[in-house]
Amino acid sequence: MLDRLEHALRARPERPAVLSATRTGATRVSATRGELVELADAYAAALHARGLRPGDTVGVAVRPGPRALAVLLALWRLGLRGAVLDPGAGAEVLRARLALARPALVLADAAAQAVAGWARTLARRARLELPELAGLGPVATVGPRLPGCAPALGTGAPRTGVPVYGGTDAADAVIVFTSGTTSRPRAVVHSRAGLAAGMDTVAALFTAGPADPAAGGRCAEPVLGGTFFVLVPSLTRGAPVALPARSPAVLARQLRRLRPRDTYLTPPQLRDALGAGARFGGRVWTGSAPASAALLDRVRAAGADEAWGVYALTELFPAAAVESREKAAFTGAGDLVGAPLPGVRAVADGDGQLLLAGPAARDRYLGERPDPWVRTGDRARLDGAGRIVLEGRCKDMVLRRAENIYPGLYEPGLHVPGVELGVLVGVPAGDGDERLVAVVQPQRGVPEPALRAALSDPLRRMGTARPDALLFARIPLSGRSRKPDRAAASELAAGLLAAGRGGPA
């Protein structure tokens, strides 16, 4: 896919590639296709001139956008291994895991260097943290330099004689650090073949729209999304990609003006956009955190033709997908995330944990042996149609009166109309026992008494798993995907109950 992308970019260099939005939501071209490939050529020449060779590791701390994509293309072309230094993973995780694969060079933009340096205290408040980059290896700045930044990577190195990698597809392509998919943080290693397979799967989901003769018969309708798994397949098929605005109000205006055929936003981005009055069209995709049937239905009610939830992990992206109408029609216990996508194998082990395998699965964890099966940490079952139904995280079990309760089995019942987000958490009750508490975040303007009445029947149907208490509060989020922070929600619930807040469920 990355090889095809480079050829596609060179074919129509004058066309827009990466778009952004002004405060009014108007579209602005951040890079044309030609500018993107020119930048990738320059980065590849600079890295080769520094003596980097296939198999070397390069740390990458560059915000998503044209420069980050150009860095990825340059690393791919040279056969280098990129280690994504995500500030959401945490400094200690990155420092400890990179000891196994010390970077020959760290590429960082000015923002990443600020997070690792002078702005560290401010960044921690947003739960962003990077180790001192110079302690990981030599550092070069990508993009504009600010005072105190490392020397620039430079873009003037000779481009003649820069080789194109011709080795095995089994070689490492990227290392991604994760703190949310397993019981202990790990570094996920994807091979070149695995990375390409994942992008091919996404491309099959994002099928091309009406052919545009000016785009060489490929789709030229814009796509909105900021991840590599959206950028690469979309650009390859000829579609420009718009990076989502950070402000919900600006994002709502951006959607209205851009009218993308496909939109990919995380569930928190969707909730924020809906709260700002966003209208959608075409197909909307969401993943990286749980997406309830109620949220997907809200997206369709806001104008989308289709609203899809994508089940994916750092170790295997994507694994399954389900459209809102199919998800809403599911009446069983648990969270339906859809049938495994082509090539993905899914089984449950003896403890009920979901295991996944397939061409797009990670090769291994850094410092460990290859393993074809990804242990997801999710309890799940396959229904009669072979679809994956999640029953909760294995580690999130609540023990109440000697009964094991898995929140994921029952949380979908909390998402009645008017609920923004809902979780079930355990609060210590002494002697090793726990109280089960439902923490519900209302949508803006929805009165709590009306929600309590709407929740009475779903709570009753939970039977022996009925919560001991119901609280209305804003649910804490964590990590780069802004998933519900269950530990923080449990602490919040304990504090509110101690203060006399909340009532029986």
Secondary structure as UniProt FT lines:
FT   HELIX           2..11
FT   TURN            13..14
FT   STRAND          16..21
FT   TURN            23..24
FT   STRAND          27..32
FT   HELIX           33..49
FT   TURN            50..51
FT   TURN            54..55
FT   STRAND          57..61
FT   TURN            64..65
FT   HELIX           66..78
FT   STRAND          81..84
FT   TURN            87..89
FT   HELIX           91..98
FT   TURN            99..100
FT   STRAND          105..108
FT   HELIX           110..116
FT   TURN            117..119
FT   HELIX           120..125
FT   TURN            126..127
FT   HELIX           133..135
FT   STRAND          139..141
FT   TURN            147..148
FT   TURN            160..161
FT   TURN            169..170
FT   STRAND          172..178
FT   STRAND          186..191
FT   HELIX           192..205
FT   HELIX           213..215
FT   TURN            216..217
FT   STRAND          223..224
FT   HELIX           228..236
FT   TURN            237..238
FT   STRAND          241..242
FT   HELIX           248..258
FT   STRAND          262..264
FT   HELIX           267..275
FT   TURN            276..277
FT   STRAND          283..286
FT   HELIX           293..301
FT   TURN            302..303
FT   STRAND          306..313
FT   TURN            314..315
FT   STRAND          316..323
FT   HELIX           324..329
FT   STRAND          335..340
FT   TURN            342..343
FT   STRAND          345..348
FT   TURN            350..351
FT   STRAND          353..357
FT   TURN            359..360
FT   STRAND          364..365
FT   TURN            366..367
FT   STRAND          374..382
FT   TURN            384..385
FT   STRAND          388..393
FT   HELIX           394..396
FT   STRAND          398..400
FT   TURN            401..402
FT   STRAND          403..405
FT   HELIX           407..409
FT   HELIX           411..414
FT   TURN            417..418
FT   STRAND          419..430
FT   TURN            431..432
FT   STRAND          433..442
FT   TURN            444..445
FT   HELIX           448..460
FT   TURN            461..462
FT   HELIX           463..465
FT   STRAND          469..472
FT   STRAND          477..478
FT   TURN            479..482
FT   STRAND          483..484
FT   HELIX           486..498
FT   TURN            499..500
//
